[in-house]
Amino acid sequence: MSKAGLSLFVFGLYMVLIVGLGFMIAPHLILSMFGLSAGDDVWIRMVGMLASIIGAYYLLVVRARLEVFFKWTVPGRYYAACFMVLMFLLGKVGPAILLFAAVDAAAATWTLIALRSHTST
């Protein structure tokens, strides 16, 4: 497995196990960390299901060695991180969201660096 593949594999596990299963199984616990409520908690469980599917796609892409997809994920993960920071700055969510933003940005940077080191060798 390439370094970029490893970065996507780890991020895929994070999406499936932390975000996906977390929102599907314990949405109120996770949302309370951000000062949010689920209201009718069906929507947040659906978000968890979608996150787990996206994470599974990451795992399958790594397994299939679809390296072009590795590149495509970097801007999307930076976009997600920026959106979370914006929601914090607008006062829509608490500072705990910055942890999720940091994970997305760090994972995107890990992939970007790995891709650059792969192409420079």
Residue pairs with C-beta under 8 A, 6 or more apart in sequence:
1 9
1 62
2 65
2 67
2 114
2 118
3 114
3 117
3 118
4 67
4 70
4 111
4 114
4 115
4 118
5 62
5 65
5 67
5 70
6 62
6 114
7 107
7 110
7 111
7 114
8 58
8 61
8 62
8 70
8 73
8 111
9 58
9 59
9 62
10 107
11 55
11 58
11 73
11 77
11 107
11 111
12 55
12 56
12 57
12 58
12 59
12 62
13 55
13 59
14 55
14 103
14 107
15 51
15 52
15 54
15 55
15 58
16 51
16 52
16 55
16 56
16 59
17 55
19 48
19 51
19 52
19 55
19 100
20 48
20 49
20 50
20 51
20 52
20 53
20 55
21 48
21 52
22 29
22 30
22 48
23 30
23 44
23 45
23 47
23 48
23 49
23 51
24 45
24 48
24 49
24 52
25 48
27 38
27 41
27 44
27 45
27 48
28 37
28 38
28 41
31 37
31 38
31 44
33 94
33 96
34 93
34 94
34 96
34 97
35 93
35 94
35 96
36 93
36 94
38 44
58 73
61 69
61 70
70 111
70 115
71 115
73 108
73 111
74 108
74 111
74 112
74 115
75 108
77 104
77 105
77 107
77 108
77 111
78 104
78 105
78 108
80 101
80 104
81 101
81 102
81 104
81 105
81 108
82 101
84 93
84 97
84 98
84 100
84 101
84 104
85 97
85 98
85 101
87 93
87 97
88 94
88 95
88 97
88 98
88 101
